[in-house]
């Protein structure tokens, strides 16, 4: 399986610019696992043989996960089907 994902973070979204205050754990859904190709304007394509694809319900939830280096997730439907045959 190969999945292509493009993510662009502005400087204010980068983990080095973490905001002070209470740290939240963003919630995501594990959608897929396997080989992943990540495309970015800065570095082009980078392939990862072992990767997880986690989807968030909002851009804010994604920002929280990146900013705080924390994420909790639940298995998506496809992952449940793969693990429970």
Secondary structure, DSSP 8 states (H G I E B T S, - for coil): -EEEEE----GGGSGGG---S----EEEEEEEEEEEEEEETTTEEEEEEEEEEEEESSHHHHHHHHHHT-EEEEE-HHHHHHH--
